[in-house]
Amino acid sequence: MNAQRRQELSAIITELDKISFYSIEDKLSQLSDRIETVMYDEEEAYDNLPDGLKNSAKGEAMADAIGLMQDAISDIYSTIQEMGGLSASGILEEVIAD
């Protein structure tokens, strides 16, 4: 690798090191908690519907929304777990060293 590309990778590593993955993880966790609160409120509203309304378009829409929020929470937590192993700057440092 030539000096110019090594220099560019060094600059990228510096920028990556400035990113606080912990703050990103914390923000994602906070947003997930907020989604969970909304989901629980929607579940409670759905549970309090009369049986006839649960099978209506409104009830089905509520159930679908609950499922989508569960999926979103799961995706956020998967992202947080993946970020725990993220070390792009370490990988790039190996490239520069070669």
Beta strands, then each sheet from edge to edge (+ up, - down):
end
